[in-house]
Amino acid sequence: MLSKGEHQTVPLSVLLKRELANEKIEMPEICHGQASQSKKGEDFTFLKTECQRVLGDGVTTFSVFGLFDGHNGSAAAIYSKENLLQNVLSAIPSDLNRDEWVAALPRALVAGFVKTDKEFQEKAQKSGTTVTFVIIEGWVVTVASVGDSRCILESAEGGIYYLSADHRLECNEEERERITASGGEVGRLNTGGGTQIGPLRCWPGGLCLSRSIGDMDVGEFIVPVPYVKQVKLSSAGGRLVIASDGVWDALSAEMAVECCRGMPPDAAASQIVKEAVQPKGIRDDTTCIVVDIQPPEKPNPPQPPPKKSGKKVFKSIFRKKTSESSSNTERDYDEPDVVEELFEEGSASLSDRLDAKYPVCNMFKLFMCAVCQVEIKPGEGISIHAGSLNTRNVRPWDGPFLCSSCQVKKEAMEGKRPSGNGRYNSDSD
């Protein structure tokens, strides 16, 4: 019994848990639709909502949407569809709370993409696939992409945001430089007599993309390391359009969102495909997924104000932060951010992408390969930083670590050994 004037103390952690339990967290409703017109039968989609998991702070759900545009056969697209999600999730420790889980996603996506590519190439099949992979957790959207399928976001406030990168050699100078620096060649198809036609391609193999899963006949110049972007939407939500290159070759982002405004996701996806194939007819597989992320009990996505230009909003939201103070006038008229950028990285270097310097200190278990998750005996792991030219405050014995086969894969991808001399390469016949 406490005497008068004494107070019972409660640990802060208990108070925070009570507050979390009493706080009603409004989660968005996820509505989706898809449509496609098939010419080659090499496009595949993955749609899974209400994926449940148990975290350090309770049970929560997330949704996954994937688009796999295969080439040179459908094997790589099918394999990626069936294995990529599990490979990503296996790279995230099970004891993280919700915020840590979201923060771990970018690195886990990189590990999952590389693991999927490595395992598929061991099957010695030469097909390849582009991948646009979207994970939605609450109001946070994380997108990982290789190839030339794209994901765009139209926020409820009217801004258009590009959440994926285009890895076509024709338009990506940085990727062209990476390939040539690693010993590959970039050029157009030579028809003889000095005449060159078609888009820029990587030789050997002749692929016009710089990143994909599979494509072992092209060698390791074509890497599976994805560009990853993570954003947080306002509680007003927004609409995602995920589509293969058959759509984007015909429509701009603005055209895609305009042609289906006000339609439910199923009808919107069908309309986008119709608009894309109408001018020239279908020549390639054309696939579109539309996802509405919206507040509960609001079945129709909000109509964005027509006065805003998507391009202008994109620039204003994602410009680099500056320490320079703005004038009072600018403060009065600056609009608050409606989409918050949490993470963006596109480097093809695994030592950059799997760097452990971020809030989740236990992302990588000491004796587990950071890519394939196999157990490594003490002393057998190879640091991700081993042989790296980037020596900023890292030592060769610092983790995370790779097993020997994943280290071989890493060195090949980064141009540190001749292509064609390792177990993951083959002749380009």
Salt bridges, closest charged atoms under 4 A:
ASP117 OD2 - LYS409 NZ 2.59
GLU122 OE2 - LYS118 NZ 3.95
GLU122 OE2 - ARG423 NH2 3.69
GLU137 OE2 - ARG53 NH2 2.95
GLU137 OE2 - ARG98 NE 3.16
ASP148 OD2 - ARG168 NE 2.81
GLU154 OE2 - ARG261 NH2 2.15
ASP166 OD2 - ARG150 NH2 2.76
GLU170 OE1 - ARG188 NH1 2.94
GLU175 OE1 - ARG178 NH2 3.06
GLU175 OE1 - ARG211 NE 2.84
ASP215 OD2 - HIS71 NE2 2.81
GLU220 OE1 - LYS409 NZ 3.10
ASP245 OD2 - ARG168 NH2 3.40
ASP249 OD1 - ARG168 NH2 2.90
GLU258 OE2 - ARG261 NH1 2.92
ASP292 OD1 - ARG239 NE 2.63
GLU335 OE1 - LYS308 NZ 3.09
GLU341 OE2 - LYS229 NZ 3.56
GLU344 OE1 - LYS229 NZ 3.07
ASP355 OD2 - ARG392 NH1 3.53
ASP398 OD1 - ARG395 NH2 2.97
GLU414 OE1 - LYS410 NZ 3.25
GLU414 OE1 - LYS416 NZ 3.10
ASP429 OD1 - LYS126 NZ 2.85
